[in-house]
Amino acid sequence: MKYDVVIVGGGPAGSTTARECAALGLSSLVLDKAEFPRDKPCGGGVTVRTAGLLPFSIEPVVERVVSDVLFSYRQANSFERRSNRALVSMTRRIDFDAFLIEKALEAGVTFREKAVVREVSRAATGVEVRTEDDTFRGSVLVAADGANGSTAAMAGVAPKLWKQVAVEGDITPVDGVPNEWQTRFGLDIGSLSGGYGWMFPKSDHVNVGVGGWRYLGPTLRDHLAQLAEFYGFKSSDLSKIRGHHLTIRKPDSPLVDGNTLLVGDAAGLVDPMTDEGIYSAVLSGGVAAKHIARYVASEAPDLTGYKREMAVTLLPELNVSRRFHDLFHLTPGLYLWAERHSSLFWSLAQRILWGDQTYVNVMLRHRVTGTAIDFISDLVRVTPLLQRKSGLRDPAPPQRFFMGDAARS
Ligand SMILES: Cc1cc2nc3c(=O)[nH]c(=O)nc-3n(C[C@H](O)[C@H](O)[C@H](O)COP(=O)(O)OP(=O)(O)OC[C@H]3O[C@@H](n4cnc5c(N)ncnc54)[C@H](O)[C@@H]3O)c2cc1C
């Protein structure tokens, strides 16, 4: 059988692409190397704006809803900010991803698990995807295989990505999640260049994590242990410690090439400022499905509509987010000061998480501040001193997210 679309990867990006394709009447196949339910190193924080993209409630897999944040600066000077609405739904990825796959199956998607894609060949007429046991044919190929995926490369497409790394672990307190963490989560700023530390409470455990530039990789376990202690837990109680890459696309990284599309982490769509990736995974999957359906129905000559729509929706957001990120890591203390003392700043942060506000609009509405951020971001990219100050040791601007080996040596 030849499918309209073959999707490699059954995470949020792949399952969303598949479900939306099926809803538009296409035959969709998802191949995933794992057996579901499968886990994925992730905080499992699903923001209100992400949940709003889905045409169904995620309530069955939400373990806790949080509305307050305990901010801290280098594991000190903590303060709380409260919101009158939910900010983030805490899930476990093992449940969340299985739930999304279930929704895709209900829509008519074919799902093959324990199917490791080893080879891809493309022709004008379609794609052939080979696993160890089978060969699958489709008109369109979607690479949704995450931050470490190789499907795009196997198809001859070379994504250009900066990589970050994060390490996380779980702690299950004997008496349950402490009272002070019932409706709030923790964010520790300023200890890790390029990233931050977090504490996400779930139903019976808490998830503690740290992430940053790749060169910080060897130090992350120590950071994780210190952070767990800072939040009042014993670091020796950390279990299931694991790490994973996060991908941030370079401006010219491909999203589509002939009959192949890239979505989610495979396309490097993680938000540089927040490291939120589920939002982009779901959003890109939905946009991809729309353009695949038009192509398959011969309403569009090719799949470039995906790239064009992303260029006016998500990509400008990621671009502004990266500029905020430059400023933030240059002066994390100033960011914390603004978060603590400026109700406008806190209100903007909440509205972005709710999906009521966008980064681009913030820049447009606050033009003077926006121009200043643009200027500082440009300055950081070309000034070695500022790069060192913000943790970007490699002076070549594009390499600043990718300093693993150079910085370690
Ligand atoms: C420690 C950490 C914490 C994070 N916390 C958050 C958070 O709280 N909130 C948030 O929004 N984002 C968070 N992120 C980012 C988020 O996890 C990712 O952006 C998100 O998982 C991307 O979804 P995806 O579908 O693109 O890829 P994935 O979820 O990685 O799915 C890719 C799938 O492809 C499959 N696959 C890979 N290779 C093959 C192959 N060759 N053949 C077949 N199948 C294959 C894998 O088995 C996997 O199921 C975090 C990331 C990390 C590392």
The ligand as an ORCA input file, in Angstrom:
! r2SCAN-3c Opt
* xyz 0 1
  C      15.055     17.785     29.693
  C      14.062     18.481     28.779
  C      12.953     19.126     29.318
  C      11.994     19.696     28.479
  N      10.884     20.258     29.042
  C       9.922     20.772     28.233
  C       8.703     21.246     28.782
  O       8.473     21.164     29.997
  N       7.771     21.757     27.942
  C       7.982     21.829     26.582
  O       7.111     22.337     25.865
  N       9.126     21.340     26.033
  C      10.080     20.807     26.813
  N      11.199     20.264     26.246
  C      11.283     20.165     24.773
  C      10.387     19.010     24.267
  O      10.692     17.824     24.990
  C      10.582     18.738     22.766
  O      10.584     19.978     22.096
  C       9.471     17.863     22.187
  O       9.550     16.556     22.689
  C       9.573     17.789     20.658
  O       8.621     16.873     20.156
  P       8.915     16.069     18.791
  O       7.666     15.329     18.484
  O       9.481     16.981     17.779
  O      10.088     15.046     19.145
  P      10.138     13.856     20.218
  O       9.140     14.068     21.271
  O      11.559     13.713     20.608
  O       9.679     12.566     19.383
  C      10.522     12.006     18.394
  C      10.118     10.555     18.193
  O      10.851     10.020     17.073
  C      11.195      8.682     17.346
  N      12.349      8.341     16.498
  C      13.583      8.891     16.516
  N      14.371      8.324     15.568
  C      13.613      7.395     14.944
  C      13.864      6.458     13.898
  N      15.046      6.379     13.252
  N      12.866      5.627     13.514
  C      11.657      5.682     14.125
  N      11.371      6.541     15.123
  C      12.328      7.390     15.522
  C      11.503      8.676     18.842
  O      11.354      7.376     19.396
  C      10.449      9.651     19.376
  O       9.278      8.992     19.810
  C      12.173     19.690     27.059
  C      13.298     19.060     26.530
  C      14.234     18.454     27.368
  C      15.423     17.772     26.757
*
